[in-house]
């Protein structure tokens, strides 16, 4: 798994490639949380290069949602069909903006 994190004003943009599973999720979480601050109002994930996400990766997404807050926005962009299916099967598509 490889991540590229950039902040533009109050938006955190995270591009992820590879897989997020029980082995890679702790590093994924650490990278995101180390760059998070109170001024972030929106997080945008680019999953165009993400091949797989497990429940460990979903847990990290939940943590990001909690950190951003209910009135803020977490968006998933360019998810491959197999990754999008995981969001649909788990109900994550009901609270994440998936584009």
Secondary structure by P-SEA (a helix, b strand, c coil): cbbbbbbcccbbbbbbccccccccaaaaaaaaaaaccccccbbbbbccccccccaaaaaaaaaaaaaacccbbbbbccccaaaaaaaaaaccccccccc
